[in-house]
Amino acid sequence: MAGGFQSILQSTRPSLIISFTALCALRRSADSTSHEPAVAAFGEAIQGDPVMKSLFDQIFLQVDRRNKVTDFEHLLSWLDCIIVTAPKYEVATDENGDVIGEPIGVPIYLIFDLLSNTAAAYDLFRMKEFNRALKALLENWGKFLMEPGSNLTLNTTDQGWFGKAGITSLETHLGKYSFEQTYKCPDAAADNRGFTTWDAFFTRALHDGVRPIVTQDNHPVTFPGGLHTRTVVEPTLIYSACESTVLRIRRDVKQHDQFWLKGQQYSLYNMLNRSDYYAKLFEGGTVYQAFLSPLDYHRWHSPIKGTITDIVVVDGTYYAVLPDAGADHGDPDLPEGDPHGALIRSQPFLTIEAARVLIYIKSEDINIGTMCFIGVGMAEVSTCQVTVKKGQAVEPGTELGMFHFGGSSHALVFSKGTEFHEGDEIKEGKHVWVNSVLGVATHKQDSE
């Protein structure tokens, strides 16, 4: 994608770009013939299905020559290395040793990156049977990351997340606060900050007060030109649901659209799990999308006051992308045409394909009505955990749920009856705090 997405890459330096150094370090001994049980089960599922086996064979024929995964057995050997360890603090580098992104937080994606950017992978990685087998593998790794001993990389060494470079990265977007001032650490003085598992570190909670909700009374609302004449009620503040970087905002979204094109228009019917009812409800509305890096806070908060009316968990894909011709001209991390990073360039597409959760919130506020929060799992994210229940009342800032591990994305979907006016500072590539004000909502008089 041209334009806005390039500014996002430049602003956040996403960690999903492949690191040859890190990838080669994961390679298992060529003498090894056995596999971890979860990896063996994944391999048997693929090899036991003629269609999936054939598609994988085609992937290795189609993949770019820069690919370092030579065959399916080689892929399995790297998976063996990953699922029994927690990610180290490690940065991606180019052939000259220069850093080209944030710390690597999703090592399995390093394997699938170039493989995914092929026509055969587009078919295979969207198959239910493939994602069922992959989900079992990812859940096995997720189980390890929730066990004592998975915290060994939470230390103060050069490859530890609390070493000098690691803590600097973790504090990139924390403003005046330190990591310990921002997050609840079981033992802030310990090298591992008291986190007994990797998952506990990744899903860490915020201290009270560090991301306060600014109320309507003490937040100055700026009105777009002519807004005063188009609304009969005061605008309503809309808050950021996640600590994230703005991807894009699209208005007048359609029930059905050609999401497979390079422009990646949002298709409500597909985003909302093929629900005719919800697609019709939000037709003509607005979609705000932003993404989270592995360094960000990974819990979701309610952007409005209302009641949870529906929760839908969608089993989707993990590494499916829209194959493309590579990075656009002007990409800050990659030369034009470089095929790495297709998953990053496919984020709008992921709202209709990836594993995700849909949380519908109904407000009594005429400016809002019903809206939808979509939590989108990317790459290694195999669990979208919801912590609210249907019928529960929520306030702005109420926790809705969380991602477990990896990078991820989210979207806020507003109906046609809501006109969302983002704040002047809410631009593509801007990093925003959770609970901060994204903008205001007003009621469209012509929507009734």
Residue pairs with C-beta under 8 A, 6 or more apart in sequence:
1 262
1 263
1 264
1 328
1 345
2 328
2 329
3 428
4 247
4 248
4 428
4 429
5 247
5 248
5 328
5 344
5 345
5 428
6 328
6 330
6 331
6 332
7 427
7 428
7 429
8 14
8 245
8 246
8 247
8 291
8 428
8 429
9 331
9 332
9 333
9 344
10 332
10 429
11 245
11 429
11 430
11 431
12 102
12 245
12 293
12 429
12 431
13 100
13 101
13 102
13 332
13 333
14 101
14 102
14 293
14 333
14 341
14 344
14 407
15 92
15 101
15 102
15 103
15 104
15 105
15 106
15 293
15 294
15 295
15 407
16 101
16 106
16 109
16 113
16 341
16 343
16 344
16 379
16 407
17 92
17 100
17 101
17 113
17 333
17 334
17 340
17 341
17 344
18 92
18 110
18 113
18 114
18 340
18 341
19 90
19 91
19 92
19 93
19 100
19 101
19 104
19 110
20 68
20 93
20 95
21 92
21 93
22 90
22 92
22 104
22 107
22 110
23 68
23 78
23 110
23 111
24 68
26 78
26 81
26 82
26 107
26 110
27 74
27 77
27 78
27 81
28 77
28 78
28 80
28 81
32 77
32 80
34 40
35 43
35 76
35 77
35 79
35 80
36 79
36 80
36 83
36 84
38 83
38 136
38 137
38 140
38 141
39 76
39 79
39 80
39 83
39 137
40 76
41 133
41 136
41 137
42 76
42 79
42 133
42 134
42 136
42 137
43 72
43 76
45 52
45 129
45 132
45 133
46 52
46 53
46 56
46 72
46 130
46 133
47 53
47 72
49 129
51 127
52 124
52 127
52 129
52 130
55 120
55 121
55 123
55 124
56 72
56 120
56 124
57 72
58 118
58 119
58 120
59 115
59 118
59 120
59 121
59 124
60 67
60 69
60 70
60 71
60 72
60 115
61 120
62 118
62 119
62 120
63 69
63 114
63 115
63 117
63 118
64 114
64 117
64 339
66 114
66 339
66 340
67 114
67 115
69 75
69 78
69 111
69 114
69 115
75 111
75 115
78 111
79 108
79 111
79 137
82 107
82 108
82 111
82 141
83 137
83 140
83 141
83 144
84 144
85 153
86 144
86 145
86 150
86 151
86 152
86 153
86 154
86 198
87 104
87 105
87 106
87 107
87 153
87 198
88 153
88 159
88 160
89 103
89 153
89 158
89 159
89 160
89 161
89 163
89 165
89 166
89 169
90 103
90 104
90 159
91 99
91 101
91 102
91 103
91 104
91 165
92 99
92 100
92 101
92 104
93 99
93 100
94 100
100 333
100 334
101 333
102 169
102 293
102 294
102 295
103 166
103 169
103 294
103 295
104 110
105 293
105 294
105 295
105 406
105 407
106 294
106 378
106 379
106 380
106 406
106 407
107 380
108 138
108 141
108 379
108 380
109 319
109 343
109 379
109 380
109 406
109 407
112 319
112 379
113 340
113 341
113 342
113 343
114 339
114 340
115 121
116 125
116 319
116 320
116 321
116 323
116 342
116 343
117 321
117 323
117 324
117 326
117 339
117 340
117 342
118 323
119 323
121 319
121 320
121 321
121 323
122 320
122 321
122 322
122 323
124 130
125 131
125 317
125 318
125 319
125 320
125 321
126 317
126 320
126 353
131 315
131 316
131 317
131 318
131 355
134 318
134 319
135 315
135 318
135 355
135 382
138 318
138 380
138 382
139 382
139 383
141 380
142 199
142 382
142 383
142 404
142 405
144 150
145 197
145 198
145 199
145 202
145 404
145 405
146 197
146 198
146 199
146 200
147 197
148 196
148 197
150 197
150 198
150 199
151 192
151 195
151 196
151 197
151 198
151 200
151 201
153 159
153 160
153 161
153 198
154 160
154 161
154 162
154 191
154 192
154 193
154 195
154 198
154 201
155 161
155 162
155 163
155 191
155 192
156 162
156 163
156 164
156 191
157 163
158 164
158 165
160 166
160 191
161 167
161 170
161 201
162 179
162 191
162 192
162 193
167 179
169 295
170 179
170 295
171 177
171 178
171 179
171 182
172 295
173 243
173 295
173 296
173 431
173 433
174 181
174 182
175 433
177 210
179 185
179 193
180 188
180 193
181 207
181 210
182 206
182 207
182 210
183 204
183 205
183 206
183 207
183 297
184 204
184 205
184 206
184 207
185 193
185 194
185 195
185 204
186 193
186 194
186 195
186 196
187 193
187 194
188 194
192 201
193 201
195 201
195 204
198 405
199 404
199 405
202 298
202 404
202 405
203 298
203 299
203 402
203 403
203 404
204 297
205 299
206 297
206 299
206 434
211 243
211 397
211 433
211 434
211 435
211 436
212 435
213 239
213 395
213 396
213 397
213 435
214 237
214 436
214 437
215 237
216 234
216 236
216 237
219 237
219 437
221 235
221 237
221 440
222 423
222 424
223 235
223 421
224 421
227 235
227 421
227 442
230 442
230 445
231 442
231 443
231 445
232 443
232 445
233 366
233 367
233 442
233 443
235 367
235 421
235 440
235 441
235 442
236 304
236 365
236 367
236 368
236 440
236 441
236 442
237 396
237 437
237 439
237 440
237 441
238 303
238 304
238 368
238 412
238 420
238 437
238 438
238 439
238 440
238 441
239 301
239 302
239 303
239 304
239 396
239 397
239 435
239 436
239 437
239 438
240 290
240 301
240 303
240 432
240 433
240 434
240 435
240 436
240 437
240 438
241 300
241 301
241 302
241 303
241 373
241 400
241 410
241 412
241 434
242 290
242 292
242 296
242 297
242 298
242 300
242 301
242 410
242 434
243 292
243 296
243 297
243 298
243 432
243 433
243 434
244 290
244 291
244 292
244 296
244 409
244 410
244 431
244 432
244 434
245 290
245 291
245 292
245 293
245 429
245 430
245 431
245 432
246 288
246 289
246 290
246 426
246 427
246 428
246 429
246 430
246 431
246 432
247 289
247 290
247 291
247 347
247 348
247 409
247 428
248 289
248 348
248 428
249 286
249 287
249 288
249 289
249 420
249 422
249 426
250 265
250 266
250 286
250 287
251 285
251 286
251 420
252 284
252 285
252 286
253 265
253 266
253 268
253 282
253 283
253 284
253 285
253 286
253 287
253 413
254 265
254 266
254 267
254 268
254 283
255 267
255 268
255 269
255 279
255 280
255 283
256 267
256 268
256 269
256 270
256 279
257 265
257 266
257 267
258 265
258 267
259 265
259 266
259 267
259 270
259 348
259 349
259 352
260 322
260 349
262 322
262 324
264 322
264 346
264 348
264 349
265 348
266 287
266 348
266 351
266 352
267 352
268 278
268 279
268 282
268 283
268 285
268 413
269 275
269 276
269 279
270 352
270 353
271 287
271 351
271 352
271 374
271 411
271 413
272 278
272 279
272 282
272 312
272 358
272 372
272 413
273 312
273 314
273 358
275 312
278 358
278 360
278 372
281 370
281 415
282 372
282 413
282 414
282 415
282 416
283 416
284 415
284 416
284 447
285 413
285 414
285 415
285 416
285 417
285 418
286 413
286 414
286 418
286 419
286 420
287 351
287 411
287 412
287 413
287 414
288 411
288 412
288 414
288 420
288 422
288 438
289 347
289 348
289 351
289 409
289 410
289 411
289 412
290 409
290 410
290 411
290 432
291 347
291 378
291 407
291 408
291 409
291 410
292 298
292 403
292 407
292 408
292 409
292 410
293 407
294 406
294 407
297 434
298 402
298 403
298 404
298 408
299 399
299 401
299 402
299 434
300 373
300 375
300 399
300 400
300 401
300 402
300 403
300 410
301 396
301 397
301 398
301 399
301 400
301 434
301 435
302 361
302 373
302 394
302 395
302 396
302 397
302 398
302 399
302 400
303 371
303 373
303 396
303 412
303 438
304 361
304 363
304 365
304 368
304 371
304 394
304 396
305 363
305 365
305 394
305 395
305 396
306 361
306 362
306 363
306 364
306 365
306 368
306 371
306 393
306 394
307 361
307 362
307 391
307 392
307 393
307 394
308 359
308 360
308 361
308 388
308 389
308 390
308 391
308 392
308 393
308 394
309 360
309 361
309 362
309 370
309 390
309 391
310 358
310 359
310 360
310 390
311 357
311 358
311 359
311 360
311 386
311 388
311 389
311 390
312 357
312 358
313 357
313 358
313 384
313 386
314 355
314 356
314 357
314 358
315 355
316 353
316 354
316 355
316 356
316 377
317 350
317 353
317 354
317 355
318 354
318 355
318 377
318 378
318 379
318 380
318 381
318 382
319 343
319 379
320 350
320 353
320 354
321 342
321 343
321 345
321 346
321 349
322 342
322 345
322 346
322 349
323 342
324 339
324 342
324 345
324 346
325 337
325 339
326 334
326 336
326 337
326 338
326 339
326 340
327 333
327 334
327 335
327 336
327 337
327 338
327 339
327 340
327 341
327 345
328 336
329 336
330 336
331 338
333 341
334 340
334 341
343 350
343 378
343 379
347 376
347 378
347 409
350 376
350 378
350 409
351 374
351 376
351 409
351 411
354 376
354 377
354 378
354 409
355 376
355 377
355 381
355 382
355 384
356 374
356 375
356 376
356 377
356 384
357 374
357 375
357 384
357 386
357 401
358 372
358 373
358 374
359 372
359 373
359 374
359 375
359 386
359 388
359 400
359 401
360 370
360 371
360 372
361 370
361 371
361 372
361 373
361 394
362 369
362 370
363 369
363 370
363 371
365 441
366 443
367 418
367 441
367 442
367 443
368 414
368 418
368 441
369 415
369 417
369 418
370 415
371 412
371 413
371 414
371 415
371 418
372 412
372 413
373 400
373 410
373 411
373 412
373 413
374 410
374 411
374 412
374 413
375 384
375 400
375 401
375 403
375 408
375 410
376 408
376 409
376 410
376 411
377 383
377 384
377 403
377 406
377 408
378 406
378 407
378 408
378 409
379 406
379 407
380 405
380 406
380 407
381 403
381 404
381 405
381 406
381 407
381 408
382 404
382 405
383 403
383 404
383 405
384 401
384 403
384 404
385 401
385 402
385 403
385 404
386 400
386 401
387 399
387 400
387 401
387 402
388 394
388 398
388 399
388 400
388 401
394 400
396 435
397 435
412 438
414 420
414 441
415 447
416 444
416 447
417 443
417 444
417 447
417 448
418 441
418 442
418 443
418 444
419 441
419 442
419 443
419 444
420 439
420 440
420 441
421 439
421 440
421 441
421 442
422 438
422 439
423 437
423 438
423 439
426 432
426 438
426 439
432 438
